[in-house]
Amino acid sequence: MQQLKVSQILKSLGRYAASHPRLFGEIARHALGRRLAIPLDLVRWAATLVPSGDKSPKDITVIAQPPALGLGATANLMGTEMRIDAALIIDAIDATNEAVKVTFRVKDLRASVLNNLQGNLAKLLASGALNLSKPASLLNFIGPKRPAAIIEAKEDRFVIDLLKIDKLASNPSFQKGLRAVTPILAVGDMHTEGDLLVIGLKTNARGLKESI
């Protein structure tokens, strides 16, 4: 993965700001209302940093489907290459030093087989055995390999705990940042608006001493 220098990042941000003056006006407006507005172009750029590999998602797309975030990718599942698209609605983020729980719903899930049309996965989709309106039911096909981070799953609703992801749980910088932020800052809501991901913030001045 290519590492960008700070100067390169700042130059890119400067060019982006110059070409999107209205967008940064919207960001400032949201900031006054204690909302963090993130351009989806930044999320798209982050998606390009996903390490490449046979099992890594490709052709990742990120679009606004207000209030949802539209996500799509091509992935290899059980030896079958598939295109998967869905609308993600984030209902809540509850972060403490012990857990970072994200509750979200997956809507309008669509899946199409790109190869291995006679494979088991293609046949399951064609027969309707896979109920895409209830994505949680798809976890039954994963078996014992179900990710530990998924702590709840029912119909289209999921709850994941980011601290059950080993790379995050063992990352000192992530842990340090978590201890600094959680006493004074919480996420109220999250939705898309225009080409922005808008995150409502709740502050707690009483937690400042603990944060320091």
Helices and strands as residue ranges (DSSP letters): H 6-19, H 21-32, E 35-39, H 40-47, E 58-65, E 68-77, E 80-95, E 100-113, H 120-127, G 135-141, G 143-145, E 150-154, E 157-161, G 162-164, H 166-169, H 172-181, E 185-193, E 196-203, G 205-207, H 208-211
